[in-house]
Amino acid sequence: MFTGIIREIGVLRGMSPQGDVLRLALAAPRTAASVKIGDSVAVNGICLTVTGVRTGVFSVEAAAETRRLTTLGTWRAGSRLHLEPALRVGDGLDGHYVQGHIDGTGTVTAVRAARGGGRLVTIVLPPALAVNLTPKGSVAVDGVSLTVDEGPFRDRFTINLIPHSLAVTNLGALAVGDAVNLEMDVLVKAARGAGQAAHRMPAAAAPLTLEHLRALGYGAARRKERT
């Protein structure tokens, strides 16, 4: 579990395929000093398992399915990537609940200057993901916890990047045509799933009453005991 608050920007040192698995080495002194083999780290929003640690560098591995569903296939040696180690007991929840399970990718379609030195970035996404957008709701873009600022919500949304976000993340470098990892709000997804499940449940044929229970035979054993 993560919060979407970036703790460090790491640099991809290199990638090496091992069968269907791709091993990535990331230079990130703070993160490497705080993790051990088996820990989870969100890399540009993707939850990956630490498989090796040495001074200033740690390694993770990604399966073929992860590469298919995310922007990982566009990464190259030298790429700067958002890093967030998994939450520990007692850590603050400063962003929103993020699982590190990427729902899909979106594409930047517009970048505009905003008042106060910020930036407005519009991202188009598949309709299957857009159904999880809500006004002022949350979305993780390349692992960064953000608030949906503008619609329409049918196939796109706009985020308002404040100067602080531009300073501590890579999002200020986004340009039209760039692909980004998207994780929709897990609470919205859960609510939609519960609503769909309730809709599929068959309606009760009749209200449950005492007479109905007696007709089904409930209470008959107790009546026999009394006679």
Buried (B, 14 or more C-beta within 10 A) or exposed (E): BBBBBBBBBBBBBEBEEEEEBBBBBBBBEEBBEBBEEEBBBBBBBBBBEBBEBEEBBBBBBBEEEBBEBBBBEEBEEEBEBBBBBBBEEEEEEEBBBBBBBBBBBBBBBEBEEBEEEBBBBBBEBEEEBBBBBBEEBBBBBBBBBBEBBEBEBEBBBBBBBEEEBBEBBBBBEBEEEBBBBBBBBBBBBEEEEEEEEEEEEEEEEEEEEEEEEEEEEEEEEEEEEEE
